[in-house]
Amino acid sequence: MTTTAIKLDRRIRVLIHSLGLSCLGGAIFLQILVFTDILQHGYFMAVENNPAILTFEITLTFFALIYFLYMYQRFIRSIK
């Protein structure tokens, strides 16, 4: 591989890891907000009326799930 290809590959990996960790961090933050609301009111209700935002949220959720499974598998294999 050339130096340019290696730099591009590294940048893509950094971008994917940044996006993945941001999605996981956002999911943890949202979960804390939901649990706090449940503790205060006894329930949590959310409605999203914008289909574009809903689609984007679902896409990011699937990306976070795939990223989490990838990192979990990578971690388990590094222990062996």
N, C-alpha and C positions, 0 to 999 in steps of 0.2 A: 504494500500500500504506500501511496505517496504521503508526504507530510500534510498536504492539503486535505486528503481523504481522511487521515487520522484525526485532524483537528475538527473536521465536519462531523465525524462519527462521535467524537467526544462531546461536541456541542449538542448534538441530538440527544445523547444519553443524559446530559445535564438538564436539558429542557424536559425530557420525559420524567426524570426523577423530581424535578422542581414541581411540575404539574401534579404528579402522583402524590408527593408529600403534601402539597397544598390542598388537594382534594381530601386526603385523610385527615389533615388538620382541621379543615372546614367541617368535616363530618363529626369529628369529636366535639368541636365547639357547638355545633347545632344540637348534638345529643345532650350536652350539658344544659343548653337553653330549654330544650324540651323537658328534661327531667326536673329542672327548676320550676317550670310552669306547672307540671303535674304535681309537684310537692306543694305549691302555693294554692292551686285551684282545684286539684283533684282530677283534672283532665287536660288534654291538649287537642286543639282543633286547628287545622290549617287548610286553606283552600287556595289553589293557584288557578286563576282564570285565563292567564295568557298562555296559549299553547306553545309558543316559541320558547318561553322561559321553562315551561314544564319539560319540553323535549330536551333542552340543554341540561337541566338538572338530572334527568334520567340518564343522559349520555355520560355526564360526569360521574354519576353514581356507578355505572357499569365500568367506567375507566378506573375508578378508585378500587372497585372490587377486584378487577383483573390485576391491577398494580399490587394490591395487598397480597393476593395469592402468589404472584410472582416473587415478591420480596420474602414472603414466608417460606416458600419452597427453596429459594436461594439461601436463606438463613439455615434451614434444616440441613441442607446438603453441605454447608460449610462446616457444620459441627462434626460430621462423620470423619 
